[in-house]
């Protein structure tokens, strides 16, 4: 790489959680790309998404990428439950629920105590990373200048929660499940089913109709695609971590705060940051309609749907140059203001 890269582990101690309980000895594994400016005003926070770890999302960082590390100091904090930071797979005292707000609270301490940054230039996130971006702006309105909500929402919608409930039910039905949060042995059959269910939601009907799983992603047939792109992807993760992050995702709601009393419109109106909403036109669970309903309540909001048939994965276009180009142009212009 032609730019500085740092990494480390932030020891956050015992964290009191938003919905009750304590995350004991909390740890955030992080990586940073680029150099913090003398004024400490060029930090872009880039939280991880569901089941992802920082190597999975670094592809868009580069001088010609979406996030330019020669301009910005891009800090990636691995989300709790993802297997690197505190997670069921590495924490025997894992609590019942860690929310997006809990992640954001710990991330704010990371930036203050490790980087000396009290106000970030921007938070950029895709999917569950976008949820964290929204929670940053709502929980700490004076601490962030901009957020990019890429295929995410301020509150997990009812339809999205139906999707999550199906995935949770698959894992919880495994004979290896302990009935609480863990598994006595890897639930291989459940994880295989989990991956196949996910494949039907993450990509659109139009994507499959066009045969892009074959032509764009190089699979010889549908069965191979389901096995290599979905079963094997989720088999790399601990099932307890997958379940914990589903529960985090399900709990996403920026209005779950005494200041707002569950009133989403009030929570949105209290956001001071500039907000770029970038849903995919064909996302099956983070819908354009969700962001369109949020937009009128934002002080400084813009809606830029990604014109794509790649469904949810339009927001993470690793193998999709057209969507990557759209994302790059919109995000770069927004970050520069």
C-alpha positions in Angstrom: 0.0 0.0 0.0 1.2 3.5 -0.8 -0.2 5.1 2.4 0.3 4.6 6.2 -1.7 1.8 7.9 -2.0 1.3 11.6 -3.9 -1.3 13.6 -4.5 -2.0 17.3 -6.8 -3.1 20.0 -8.7 -0.7 22.1 -9.4 -2.0 25.6 -12.6 -0.3 26.7 -13.1 -2.0 30.0 -16.6 -3.0 31.3 -19.3 -1.3 29.2 -22.8 -0.7 30.6 -25.2 -1.5 27.8 -28.1 0.5 26.5 -30.7 -2.3 27.0 -29.2 -3.5 30.3 -26.3 -5.7 31.2 -22.5 -5.3 30.9 -20.0 -6.2 28.2 -17.1 -7.1 30.4 -13.6 -6.3 29.3 -14.8 -4.9 25.9 -12.3 -4.8 23.1 -12.4 -3.2 19.7 -10.0 -4.4 17.0 -9.3 -1.5 14.6 -7.3 -0.6 11.5 -6.6 2.9 10.2 -5.6 3.9 6.6 -4.0 7.3 6.0 -2.7 10.1 8.1 -4.6 12.2 10.6 -4.2 15.9 9.8 -2.5 18.2 12.4 -6.0 19.8 13.0 -7.5 16.2 13.4 -10.3 17.2 11.1 -10.0 14.6 8.4 -11.1 11.4 10.1 -13.7 9.2 8.4 -15.1 6.4 10.5 -15.9 3.2 8.5 -17.8 0.6 10.7 -18.0 -3.0 9.6 -21.2 -4.6 8.3 -23.0 -7.9 9.1 -20.6 -10.8 9.4 -17.7 -8.7 8.0 -14.3 -8.1 9.4 -12.0 -5.2 8.3 -10.2 -7.1 5.5 -13.6 -7.8 3.9 -14.4 -4.1 3.5 -11.0 -2.5 2.7 -11.4 -3.0 -1.0 -13.0 0.5 -1.5 -10.1 2.3 0.2 -7.5 3.7 -2.1 -6.5 6.8 -4.0 -8.9 5.9 -6.8 -11.4 4.3 -4.6 -14.5 5.5 -2.7 -12.5 6.5 0.3 -9.1 8.1 -0.5 -6.5 7.4 2.3 -4.3 10.2 0.9 -7.0 12.7 1.7 -8.7 11.0 4.7 -7.7 9.1 7.8 -10.1 6.1 7.4 -10.6 4.2 10.7 -12.3 0.9 10.7 -13.6 -0.3 14.1 -14.7 -4.0 13.9 -18.3 -4.3 15.2 -19.0 -6.2 18.4 -20.1 -9.7 17.6 -18.0 -10.0 14.4 -15.4 -12.3 15.7 -12.5 -9.9 16.1 -13.7 -7.4 18.6 -15.6 -8.7 21.7 -17.9 -11.5 20.4 -19.6 -14.7 21.7 -16.8 -16.6 20.1 -14.1 -15.0 22.2 -16.0 -13.8 25.3 -17.5 -16.4 27.7 -19.5 -13.6 29.4 -21.2 -12.3 26.3 -24.5 -10.5 27.3 -28.0 -11.0 26.0 -27.9 -8.0 23.6 -25.4 -5.4 22.3 -27.1 -2.7 20.3 -25.8 -0.4 17.5 -25.8 2.4 20.1 -23.5 0.4 22.3 -21.1 0.0 19.4 -21.2 3.7 18.7 -20.5 4.6 22.4 -17.4 2.4 22.4 -16.3 3.7 19.0 -16.5 7.3 20.3 -14.2 6.5 23.1 -11.8 4.7 20.7 -11.5 7.9 18.6 -11.1 10.2 21.6 -8.6 8.1 23.6 -6.5 6.7 20.7 -6.7 9.4 18.0 -7.6 12.4 20.1 -10.6 13.1 17.9 -13.8 14.5 19.4 -15.5 15.3 16.2 -15.3 13.2 13.1 -15.5 14.6 9.6 -17.8 11.7 8.5 -19.1 8.3 9.2 -19.5 6.1 6.2 -21.3 2.8 6.4 -23.0 0.1 4.4 -25.8 -2.1 5.7 -25.2 -2.5 9.5 -22.4 -0.1 9.1 -25.0 2.4 7.8 -27.1 1.7 10.9 -24.1 2.7 13.0 -23.6 5.8 11.0 -27.2 6.8 11.7 -26.8 6.1 15.4 -23.6 8.2 15.5 -25.5 11.2 14.2 -28.5 10.7 16.5 -26.7 9.8 19.7 -23.8 12.4 19.3 -25.2 15.2 17.1 -22.3 17.5 17.7 -19.6 14.9 17.2 -20.1 14.2 13.4 -20.2 16.5 10.4 -21.6 14.1 7.8 -22.9 10.5 7.5 -23.2 8.3 4.5 -26.1 5.8 4.9 -25.4 3.3 2.2 -28.2 0.7 2.1 -29.3 1.2 5.7 -32.0 2.8 7.8 -32.6 4.8 11.0 -34.9 2.0 12.4 -35.0 -1.6 11.3 -38.3 -1.9 9.5 -40.9 -4.5 10.3 -40.3 -6.3 7.0 -36.6 -6.3 7.6 -37.2 -7.8 11.0 -39.3 -10.5 9.4 -36.2 -11.4 7.3 -34.0 -11.4 10.4 -36.6 -13.5 12.4 -36.3 -16.2 9.7 -32.5 -16.3 9.9 -32.6 -16.4 13.7 -35.1 -19.2 13.7 -32.9 -21.3 11.4 -29.9 -21.0 13.8 -32.0 -21.4 16.9 -33.6 -24.6 15.5 -30.3 -26.3 15.2 -29.9 -29.3 17.6 -26.5 -27.8 18.6 -28.1 -24.6 19.9 -28.0 -24.2 23.7 -31.3 -22.3 23.9 -29.6 -19.0 24.9 -26.9 -17.7 22.7 -24.3 -20.4 21.9 -23.8 -23.7 20.2 -22.4 -26.9 21.6 -20.8 -27.7 18.3 -20.8 -25.9 14.9 -24.3 -26.2 13.4 -23.2 -27.1 9.9 -26.7 -27.9 8.6 -28.2 -24.8 10.0 -25.4 -22.6 8.6 -25.8 -24.2 5.2 -29.6 -23.4 5.2 -28.7 -19.9 6.6 -26.5 -19.1 3.6 -29.1 -20.3 1.0 -31.8 -18.2 2.6 -29.6 -15.1 2.6 -28.8 -15.5 -1.1 -32.5 -15.0 -1.9 -32.6 -11.7 0.0 -29.3 -10.0 -0.7 -29.7 -10.0 -4.4 -32.7 -9.0 -6.4 -35.1 -11.0 -8.6 -33.8 -8.9 -11.6 -30.2 -9.9 -10.7 -31.0 -13.6 -11.0 -33.2 -13.1 -14.0 -30.3 -11.5 -15.8 -28.1 -14.5 -14.8 -25.5 -12.2 -13.2 -24.7 -14.9 -10.6 -23.2 -16.7 -13.6 -22.0 -14.0 -16.0 -20.7 -11.4 -13.5 -19.7 -13.6 -10.5 -18.3 -16.5 -12.6 -20.3 -19.4 -11.1 -20.7 -22.3 -13.5 -24.2 -23.0 -12.2 -26.7 -22.0 -9.5 -25.8 -24.8 -7.1 -22.1 -23.8 -7.1 -23.0 -20.2 -6.6 -25.1 -21.0 -3.6 -22.3 -23.1 -2.1 -19.3 -21.0 -2.8 -20.7 -17.5 -2.5 -23.1 -18.1 0.4 -22.7 -21.4 2.3 -18.9 -21.2 2.5 -19.0 -17.4 3.3 -21.1 -17.9 6.4 -19.4 -21.1 7.4 -16.3 -19.0 8.0 -18.0 -17.3 10.9 -18.9 -18.7 14.3 -22.7 -19.4 14.5 -23.0 -17.6 17.9 -21.4 -14.5 16.4 -23.9 -14.6 13.5 -26.8 -14.9 15.9 -25.5 -12.1 18.1 -25.2 -9.7 15.2 -28.7 -10.6 14.0 -30.0 -9.5 17.4 -28.0 -6.3 17.2 -29.4 -5.6 13.7 -32.9 -6.3 14.9 -32.5 -3.7 17.7 -31.5 -0.9 15.4 -33.5 2.2 16.2 -32.1 5.7 16.6 -35.3 6.8 18.5 -34.7 4.2 21.3 -33.4 7.0 23.5 -35.0 8.8 26.5 -34.5 12.1 24.6 -36.8 10.9 21.8 -39.1 8.5 23.5 -39.4 6.2 20.5 -40.4 9.1 18.2 -38.5 8.5 15.0 -39.4 11.8 13.4 -38.1 13.6 16.5 -34.9 11.6 16.5 -34.3 12.4 12.8 -35.0 16.1 13.3 -32.4 16.3 16.0 -29.6 15.2 13.7 -27.3 18.0 12.9 -25.0 16.2 10.5 -25.4 16.3 6.7 -26.9 13.0 5.6 -26.4 11.2 2.3 -29.0 8.4 1.9 -27.9 5.9 -0.7 -30.3 3.0 -0.9 -30.2 0.5 -3.7 -33.3 0.7 -6.0 -33.7 -3.1 -5.8 -32.7 -3.7 -2.1 -35.2 -6.2 -0.7 -34.9 -5.2 3.0 -33.4 -1.7 3.3 -35.9 -0.1 0.9 -35.7 3.2 -0.9 -39.1 3.9 0.6 -37.7 3.7 4.1 -35.1 6.4 3.4 -37.7 8.5 1.4 -39.9 8.5 4.6 -36.9 9.6 6.7 -35.8 12.4 4.4 -38.5 15.1 5.2 -37.5 15.0 8.9 -33.8 15.6 8.3 -32.4 19.1 8.5 -29.7 18.4 5.8 -30.6 15.3 3.9 -30.1 14.1 0.3 -31.5 11.0 -1.3 -29.4 9.4 -4.1 -30.7 5.8 -4.9 -28.2 3.5 -6.5 -29.6 2.6 -10.0 -28.9 -1.1 -9.8 -30.4 -4.5 -10.1 -27.8 -5.9 -7.7 -30.1 -5.6 -4.7 -28.5 -5.0 -1.3 -25.1 -5.8 -2.7 -25.2 -2.7 -4.9 -23.9 -0.9 -1.9 -20.9 -3.2 -1.6 -20.0 -3.5 -5.3 -16.8 -5.5 -5.1 -17.4 -7.1 -8.5 -19.7 -4.5 -10.0 -17.8 -1.6 -11.7 -20.9 0.4 -12.6 -22.2 0.6 -9.1 -18.7 1.2 -7.7 -18.3 4.2 -10.0 -21.7 5.6 -9.0 -20.8 5.2 -5.3 -17.4 6.7 -5.8 -18.7 9.8 -7.5 -21.5 10.5 -5.0 -19.5 9.8 -1.9 -16.4 11.8 -2.9 -18.5 14.8 -3.8 -20.3 14.6 -0.5 -17.2 14.2 1.7 -15.6 17.2 0.1 -18.8 19.2 0.6 
